[in-house]
Amino acid sequence: MNKIAKQTISKHTKKRYIWAYLFILPQVIVFLGLSLYPIIMSYVYSFYDWSGIGPLTDFIGFDNYKNVFTEEKFWNAFKNTFIYTSGFTTISVSVALILALILNSPNLKGRTIYRTIYFLPVVTTTAIVGIIMKNIFGNQGLINQVLVMVGVIDQAIPWLVNPFTAMIVLIIVGSWKEIGIIMIYWLTGLQMIPKELYEAAKIDGAGHWQTLRYITLPMLAPVGATILLLTTVSSMRVFDLVKTLTNGGPFFSTETLELYIYRFAFASEGPSQVGYASTVGVILGMTVFIISLLLGWVVMKVNRHKNKNGLKVEVEK
């Protein structure tokens, strides 16, 4: 009887696995065709002088890599990518944390409305945001009109014409666009902190700042490390905002690596250089991979430290 029951359970389990794999199969096919295959082929294309049309015949080995590393504009785009990533990550992560701490307060009325308002830019198309912001920060745009009206400036500031201010505008707009989703990450981490810890701290006489310093921030450390990882990696792959807001200008001062790749892969003047663009894409992918490993190591160390030591609440009396 037991043998028959085991056989029945085994058949039932096999059917469940079969149905599970059948439901997963479409996603696997899409992944293989639209993700894995292009990644593999980008490595192959990087060894050819190829325009994207016709067969792969002109094998040039590592010449594309040599040309990339000796190209001044590549290093300019590389530098701009890290400047944008540094500014974006610093502003968006810190401001999102402050917003999350405020919106997590049970005494704040209308928290849901405020959360929705801050999250709205996230669901807005990035290209549309770039076009609108380009008009807002133009010489005759809203920003200059308001500043002139209140008497802060006498004449319009060329926000998108000056290389320094153009990068600042790009970072601010990018941070404003994505700050809502980062705020949600922080809110999730805040709501995972046991309320008993706050109640115990309150009984011990801890104030608001002491609770924040000795309970909230230490408990958020693992979540914060993960948020830092996700934010840094995603910000290195910025394209549509740069394309519509500054188009890499002025004088390539805001051109990032993805826009640099686009410029060679879909050249408006002359033949496209898909092989060269693939080489830059490979370098960008490897850079993101290395940074992900480093930040992933930080996340692991933070989690291990928390699990080893636990939470030590110290209250200054």
MARMI-165605 format. One record per residue (C-alpha): x, y, z; residue in one letter. Coordinates in steps of 0.2 Angstrom, whole numbers, padded with zeros to 4 digits, always signed. Layout:
XYZa...
//
This chain:
+0000+0000+0000m+0014+0012+0004n+0023+0007-0012k+0007+0012-0022i+0005+0028-0013a+0023+0033-0016k+0022+0029-0034q+0006+0040-0035t+0015+0054-0026i+0030+0052-0038s+0019+0053-0054k+0010+0068-0047h+0026+0077-0043t+0033+0073-0060k+0017+0081-0068k+0019+0096-0058r+0037+0098-0063y+0033+0096-0081i+0019+0109-0080w+0031+0121-0071a+0044+0119-0085y+0031+0121-0098l+0026+0138-0091f+0044+0143-0089i+0049+0138-0107l+0042+0154-0115p+0053+0165-0104q+0068+0154-0106v+0066+0155-0125i+0064+0174-0124v+0080+0175-0113f+0090+0165-0124l+0085+0174-0140g+0084+0192-0134l+0097+0192-0120s+0110+0178-0120l+0112+0177-0139y+0115+0196-0141p+0128+0196-0127i+0138+0181-0134i+0137+0189-0152m+0143+0206-0145s+0159+0197-0140y+0161+0189-0157v+0157+0206-0166y+0171+0214-0156s+0184+0205-0166f+0178+0210-0183y+0178+0226-0193d+0159+0225-0197w+0146+0238-0201s+0131+0228-0196g+0127+0223-0214i+0132+0207-0223g+0143+0192-0217p+0157+0193-0204l+0172+0192-0215t+0185+0205-0209d+0192+0197-0194f+0204+0210-0185i+0208+0201-0169g+0211+0214-0154f+0213+0229-0166d+0196+0236-0160n+0201+0235-0142y+0218+0243-0146k+0208+0257-0155n+0196+0259-0140v+0209+0261-0127f+0219+0274-0137t+0203+0284-0141e+0202+0300-0131e+0183+0302-0133k+0181+0284-0126f+0190+0289-0110w+0180+0306-0110n+0164+0295-0111a+0171+0283-0098f+0175+0298-0086k+0157+0306-0089n+0149+0289-0085t+0158+0289-0068f+0154+0307-0064i+0136+0304-0068y+0136+0288-0058t+0144+0296-0043s+0133+0311-0042g+0117+0301-0046f+0120+0288-0033t+0125+0301-0019t+0110+0312-0022i+0097+0299-0025s+0101+0287-0011v+0103+0300+0002s+0088+0310-0002v+0077+0295-0004a+0083+0289+0013l+0077+0306+0020i+0061+0305+0011l+0058+0287+0017a+0061+0292+0035l+0049+0306+0034i+0035+0296+0025l+0037+0281+0037n+0032+0292+0051s+0015+0286+0058p+0011+0303+0063n+0011+0310+0045l-0006+0312+0037k-0008+0308+0019g+0007+0297+0018r+0000+0287+0004t-0003+0302-0007i+0015+0309-0004y+0022+0292-0008r+0012+0292-0024t+0018+0309-0029i+0036+0305-0027y+0034+0289-0036f+0025+0296-0052l+0042+0301-0061p+0047+0283-0060v+0033+0277-0071v+0035+0292-0083t+0044+0288-0099t+0062+0294-0097t+0064+0300-0115a+0048+0311-0112i+0056+0318-0096v+0072+0322-0105g+0063+0332-0119i+0052+0342-0106i+0067+0346-0095m+0077+0352-0110k+0063+0365-0113n+0062+0369-0094i+0081+0372-0093f+0083+0381-0110g+0088+0399-0111n+0070+0404-0112q+0064+0390-0101g+0054+0390-0085l+0069+0389-0073i+0077+0405-0080n+0060+0414-0081q+0057+0411-0063v+0074+0416-0057l+0073+0432-0067v+0056+0435-0060m+0061+0434-0042v+0077+0444-0045g+0090+0430-0042v+0098+0433-0059i+0098+0447-0072d+0100+0437-0088q+0097+0419-0093a+0109+0405-0087i+0114+0394-0102p+0111+0378-0091w+0113+0366-0106l+0127+0375-0115v+0140+0376-0101n+0148+0359-0099p+0148+0360-0080f+0130+0365-0078t+0125+0353-0091a+0131+0338-0081m+0124+0345-0065i+0107+0347-0073v+0108+0329-0080l+0112+0322-0063i+0098+0332-0054i+0085+0327-0067v+0091+0309-0067g+0090+0308-0048s+0073+0316-0048w+0067+0303-0060k+0073+0288-0051e+0072+0294-0033i+0054+0287-0030g+0059+0268-0033i+0074+0270-0021i+0063+0278-0008m+0052+0262-0009i+0067+0251-0006y+0071+0261+0009w+0053+0261+0015l+0053+0242+0013t+0069+0241+0024g+0061+0253+0037l+0045+0242+0039q+0056+0226+0041m+0063+0233+0058i+0054+0226+0073p+0043+0238+0082k+0048+0230+0098e+0065+0238+0096l+0058+0256+0096y+0047+0252+0111e+0061+0246+0121a+0072+0261+0116a+0057+0272+0121k+0056+0264+0138i+0074+0266+0141d+0073+0285+0137g+0080+0286+0120a+0076+0301+0110g+0072+0303+0091h+0090+0305+0086w+0097+0292+0097q+0084+0279+0090t+0089+0284+0073l+0107+0283+0076r+0108+0267+0086y+0093+0257+0079i+0086+0263+0062t+0103+0266+0053l+0112+0250+0059p+0097+0240+0055m+0096+0248+0038l+0114+0244+0034a+0111+0228+0024p+0097+0235+0014v+0107+0251+0011g+0122+0241+0004a+0110+0232-0008t+0102+0248-0013i+0119+0255-0016l+0123+0241-0027l+0107+0242-0038l+0108+0261-0039t+0126+0261-0045t+0124+0247-0058v+0108+0255-0065s+0115+0272-0066s+0130+0267-0076m+0119+0261-0090r+0110+0278-0093v+0106+0282-0111f+0089+0289-0115d+0089+0303-0103l+0106+0309-0110v+0101+0307-0128k+0085+0318-0126t+0091+0330-0113l+0109+0335-0119t+0113+0323-0133n+0130+0321-0125g+0134+0340-0127g+0140+0352-0126p+0157+0347-0134f+0154+0329-0128f+0155+0335-0110s+0140+0324-0105t+0142+0309-0117e+0141+0293-0108t+0147+0276-0113l+0130+0270-0119e+0128+0286-0130l+0146+0283-0136y+0141+0265-0141i+0125+0272-0150y+0135+0285-0160r+0146+0271-0168f+0133+0258-0169a+0120+0269-0178f+0131+0282-0186a+0121+0296-0195s+0136+0301-0205e+0146+0287-0214g+0146+0268-0211p+0141+0261-0195s+0155+0253-0184q+0145+0239-0176v+0162+0229-0172g+0169+0244-0163y+0153+0248-0154a+0152+0230-0148s+0170+0232-0141t+0165+0247-0131v+0149+0237-0125g+0160+0223-0120v+0171+0234-0110i+0156+0243-0102l+0149+0226-0097g+0165+0220-0089m+0166+0236-0080t+0149+0234-0073v+0152+0216-0069f+0168+0221-0059i+0159+0235-0049i+0145+0223-0046s+0157+0210-0038l+0165+0223-0027l+0148+0230-0021l+0142+0213-0019g+0157+0209-0008w+0152+0224+0002v+0134+0218+0004v+0140+0201+0009m+0152+0209+0022k+0138+0220+0029v+0126+0205+0031n+0139+0194+0039r+0144+0208+0051h+0126+0210+0056k+0122+0192+0058n+0138+0189+0068k+0137+0204+0080n+0118+0207+0080g+0111+0224+0085l+0119+0233+0099k+0108+0247+0105v+0117+0260+0115e+0107+0274+0123v+0116+0289+0129e+0107+0295+0145k
//
